[in-house]
Amino acid sequence: MAPPRTGYSRSMSDIYAGRTPADPGTRSRIAALLTGWDQRVFSSAADRHWPGAGPVLPRLSRSANHGLLWFGAAAGIALVGRGQRSRRAALRGVASLAVASAAINTVGKRSVRRRRPVLDAVPVIRQLKRQPITTSFPSGHAASAAAFATGVALESKGWGAVVAPIAFSVAASRVYTGVHYPSDVLVGAALGVGAAYAVRGIVPTRSQLPSPGRPHAQAPVLPAGEDMVIVVNRASGSSDAAGVLHDALPLAEFVECDPEQVNTELEKAAERCRALGIVGGDGTVNRAAVVAARHGLPLAVFPGGTLNHFAYDLGIEDFHDTCRAIAEGDAVRVDLGRFTGPDGVSGHFLNTFSLGVYPELVRVREHWGPRIGGWPAGVLAAAKVLRGQHQLEAEFEGRQRSLWMLFAGNGIYQRFGFTPGHRLDLADGLLDVRVVHGGSFPSLRLLAAAAAGPLSRSPVHAAERMRRVRIKGIAPGTPLAFDGEVAESPAELTIDKANEGLTVYRPRAFQ
């Protein structure tokens, strides 16, 4: 007599492995339980009165269509925040949203074709004027909201706290307006969070990077800025800096001056303080670094310029980071790059030194920047410089060469994900030297050099780690650039570093 059929069959691999597949009846009961829970919660939400939600949630739900609410939020974060951390938070939020939307629309919606809820139980005043026509599972709005909020929070906890209630409200509005079941929203939100973490796996957040700078240095602990003089460059774009810092460091002395007075005021300040502070961009910080190193003083950098590469590589993104380091006496020693002519030291650089097309690009950009803005001026400068003939003929490391550009970075520049340009170690004793060889098509050669990255070689580009570079036979009038400043190069140059030549306050870890 044949054994009774059970409604399913077991494969030989299941038998050998000792696995027992779930009875279809069991699966049906589980599905029924989940569906029943969905229906009960959905009906409860439809029957319940939500004070104040009527005029808000439907509009909020519509505003999130196609991600418009989140694109607007990203623009607001970038503009209001003004700092590098805010811009990164906005960019990460948008990137996370894009990944979540792509996953939902290409895989999620097509894999589970669930019908939308019946709207009979939902009050008409709550219902959207235009009902969505896509399948119900999972919720794309919830995924986008969770992805954006999580992406922002991973980069900036403060902005994440601002965005999170809005994201929660958008997700809740999808049940409130009757276009999704609760499980649609929960699964969509989970996918959105996963998308944000997937983006972080490709492009690490600032908090995942190693704490910058080494080795640790002894620096005075100055509560409220006592015995510190802070020089503020009025032209650095930090008109509100003095007010903000006065509140954070009430015992510090502040000196505001025009660009042409910065050097004089720095020298005066160095004679009467235990630590020197500077508010400005990379060029202004460069001047303060030279004075601080010469007088053996620790330097407190408050990023206040258009470009703040040195401060950001230290982990200083706003004034509060520096104030925290001053209060804790947390500092590191960093290298100070220098270029020397026949008559002695000609200058120092904290970030980069270059010969060739880049100094000319900086000169043109600085000329047009005040008239048409920084970004358009940079595009105009690049177009003008790359059309001209600016090849540099010089003897580089004992060989006569034709170069489009010679670049020397104070420390090795790294790549993180898709983003180049950070330094993990500002006291490595090395120069990141990159050369773009002469020839035709300078724009293509520069693009090839940028794409090749650090420490590579090609017919148009070479990059090496070096401790010293010697250049001779430089034509009179050849410009050089260092930390955004432009000067005239001597006929001969030696580029090297004063290892651990400067002590700088910086927070012990990213926050």
PyMOL commands that set and color helices and strands:
alter all, ss='L'
color gray80, all
select helices_A, chain A and resi 12-17+24-47+57-63+65-81+84-111+119-121+124-126+140-155+157-176+182-202+206-208+223-225+234-236+241-248+259-270+282-295+309-314+319-328+357-372+374-387+442-452
alter helices_A, ss='H'
color red, helices_A
select strands_A, chain A and resi 216-218+228-233+253-257+275-280+299-303+330-341+344-349+352-356+392-396+399-410+413-416+419-423+431-437+461-466+469-472+479-482+485-488+493-505
alter strands_A, ss='S'
color yellow, strands_A
deselect
rebuild
show_as cartoon
